[in-house]
């Protein structure tokens, strides 16, 4: 099954006035033939820093060196990896300094796009207001509306491009994994509150972390709260973590390795009795010197599926 040439869909409407540009590559489905049954769903990809629209990235003094990983080129590679799925690459709503991906529409983030804690004030009796005392803060505010925004984006794409979304796989590369972490937190909150997950997210089958990392400090690279993961695990969503030494063995950020190890250990424990959920982790390029090149090349490992 072939794909259409990747194209830019500008300002796709989302939740509460939010919008994102999206690179789209639909697999060609002939509704008059048996090929329709070969359509297996949708890939949603969140890129990292540096990556941008080809023409924009080509003009950047530094980032033009990595033009092979522009949004369009990445989308084209993903069509090879997933020949039976529609591919959508989400452009961050903000590119700080032309480099740093900021997914403000999906989570609370700082000036450079790193996750930002939210705080609430309470008085000595634990009530809001009064003599304020700040708590320790919380990563990934569950009221940000990430799932609702994703659902509306997919609905808008389905309507505008006249395509069926179907089963969903969400992939985050490098900083793009912050959106996956937000998804995990919000899904857990939906479970806790007894709220129904938005329709397109109810078809979420797998989350893929590709060499995740950012400069926001420890505590927010991977989800390590057992209570949150226990609720998330109840949805039977597959987990695939792929690493390179660039992030996993970074001496400046040793917490990346530690948090990933905890995340995988807890998810494995929580899904031990599940016959339908898989938790996978693999380190790639471990014999090579850590580099930005091997970091980007983790995306190519999707071709092995």
N, C-alpha and C positions, 0 to 999 in steps of 0.2 A: 504494500500500500504506500503510495507517495503522498507528499505534503505539498501544500501551496508554498510559494516563496514567502519567507518571513516579511511581515509588513507591520508598520507602526499604526496602532489604533490610539488616537489622541484622546486624553481626558475621559477615560471610561468611568461612567458614573458609579459611585459607591454609596456608602452609608452617610447620611446626614450631610450631604453636600461635599463629601470627600470625593476625590477622583485621582486616578493613576493612569499614566501612559503605559501601554502594554504592547509588546512585540508578539504578534500572533502568527502561528503557522498551523493551519488546519490540515488534518489528514483528509485526503480526498475520499469521500464516501459516496458511492453511487447508490442512491436510494432504490434504484430499480434492479439491483443485483444482490447476490448473497454477500457481497463485500460489507454490507451494513452490519452483519453479525461480527465482522472482524474489528470493528471500532471498540476499543477497550477502555475508553475513558479519556482523562485529561491530566496533563502534567502542568503544574504551576511552579515556576522557578523564581527564586529570589536571589539576585546576584549580590556580590560583595562590593567593597570599595573599588575604585579605579574604573570598573566596567560602566560603560555608558553607551548611548546611541553612537553608531559608527562615525558619523560626521562630526559629532561633538568631541568624541574621544580623539579623533585624528588631529584635532587642532590643539590639544593639550600638550604642553611641552614634555611632560614626563609620561603621562598615561598613554600617549600615542605609541609607546614601545610595546604595549600589550594589546594592540589592535586586534590580534587574533581572538581576543576574548571580549570583543564588543558585544553588546546585547544581541545584535543581529547574528553575528557569527556563533555565539553561544546557542542561540535558538536553532540555528541550522544544525549544529552538532547534536542537539537534543532530538531533532527529528530523526536522525540516524539511530540514536539509542532507543527511541520509542516510536517505531514505525506505525503503530496502530492507535496512537493517542494524539489528540490535539495538544499543541504546546503553546503555553502562554508564559512569557518572561515579563515580570513586573518591574517597571522602572521606579525607583524610589521617588517620592514626591519632591525631595530636596537633595541636591548634591553640593554639600558644603565645600567651598574652595575648589569646586569642580572635581573633587576626588571622593569625599566621604559620603557614603550612602546613608541617608536618613529616612527611615521608614515611619515618619510621624503619623501617617494614616493608620498604622497598625499597632503602635505602642508608644508609650511616653519615652522620648529620647532627648539627649542633651544636644548641645550645639553641633557636635561632630557625629551624631547619630548613634551613640552608645546608649544602651538602656539607662533610664534614669529612675531613681527611686521616687515613690510618692509617699508623702507623709500626711498624717492627720494629727490634729491637736486635740487634746482632751484635758479637762481639769482633774483635780486630785481624786474626784469621785468617778472618773472614767467617762464623764459626759462631755460631749463636744461643747466648745465655748468655755467661758469662765477663765480661770488662770491656766493658760496654755502650757502643756508639756508635750514636747515632740516625742513620737515613738522612734524606733530604729529604722522605720521606713520599709517599704515593700517593693521588690522588683516586679515588673510586669503587672501593672494595675489591671485587675480583672474586669474593670468597668470601662475599659478604653474602647471596646466595640470592634475588636479585630475580626472576630468570627462574623459579625454582622456586615462589616465592610467587605470581607472576602465573599460572602454570600451574594451581596449586591453586585460586586464586580462580575462574578461568574454569571449572574442572571442577566446583567447588561450585555456581556459578551455573547451569551446564548441568543439573546434577542437581536442584537446588532449584526452578528455574523451568521445567524440562523444555523446554529450548531447545537448538538446535544453534549452536555457536560459529562454525565455518567460518573463512574468510579474515579476518585481523585487521589493523585499522589502529589505531595508538596515537597519540594526540594529547596534547601537553603544552602548557599555556598558562602563560606567565610563569615562576614558580618550578616549575611542574609539569614543565618540561623536564628537571629533574634526574633524573627517573625514566627518561627517554629516554636520557640520557647513561649512566646505569647499565646500561641494556639493551645499549647499544653495547659498553661495556667487557666485560660478561659474555659476550656473544655472541662477541666476539673471543677471550676466554679459552677458551670451549668449542671454538673452531676450533683454537687452539694446542694444547690438551690432547687433541684428538681425541675429545671427549665429544659425545654426541648431544644436541641441543637438546630441551628438554621439548616434548611433543607439540603443545600449543596454540601454542607460540611458533614451532614449525616452519611454522606457517601465517601468520606475520607477513609482511605485504606492504608496509607503508609506515609510516614514522615522520614525524610532522608537528610541527615546532617553531613555536609561535605566540608571537612577541615574547618570546623567552626572556630571563630575567635573574633575578638574586638578589644579595644583598649579601655573598656569601661571599668576595669578592676575586677577583683574576685567576687564570686557569688552570682554571676549572671551569664556565664558562658553556657552551662548546662543546668538543667533542672535537677536539684538534689534533695528537694523536700519530699520525704516519703509519703506524707499525707496527700500531697498534690498528685504524685505519681500513682498512688493507689487508685485514686478516682479516675485519672486519665486511663490507666490500664484496663479499667472496666469496659472501655469502648472497643477493645480488641483491635487497636490500630498498630500496624507493624512499624518497627523502628529499625532504621539502618544508619549506622554511624561509620563514616569513612574518614580516615585521618592520614596526615603525612607528618614527618618530623618537624616541618615548618611551624606547625601549631602545637602538636602534641608534645614536642620536646623543646619548646621555647624556654630558654633559661631565664628570660626576663618576665615570663608569665607562667610560672610552674603550676599555678592553680588550674590551668586549662586541662592538663593531664589528670590532676586529682579529681576535678569535677566530672570529667568524662568517665573516669573509672567508677565513681560513685553512681552516676546516672545509669550506666550499663549494669552494674551489680544490682541495683534496686529494681530496674525494669525486668531483669532476668528472673529475680526472685518473685516478683509480682505476677509474672506470666507463666510460671512453672507449670501450673495445672491447666493452662490454656492449650487447646489443640489447634486454634486458629490464629494465634499471634506469634510472630517471630521477632526476635531481638538479635540484631547482628552488629558486629564491630570488626573492622579490619584496618590495619596499618599498612599503607602503601609506601613505596619508594624508601623503605627503611634503610637500604644500603647506600642511598645517595645523600649527598650533602644537602641539608635543608636549604631551600631556595624558593623565591617567588614563582619560579617556573614549575617546580614540582607541586607547589601549592595550587596553581591554576590547573595543572594536569590531572588533579583529582577528579575534575569534571569529566575527563575522558574515560575514567573507569566505568562510567555509566554505559559505555558502549559494550561492556562485557556482559550486560544483562541478557 
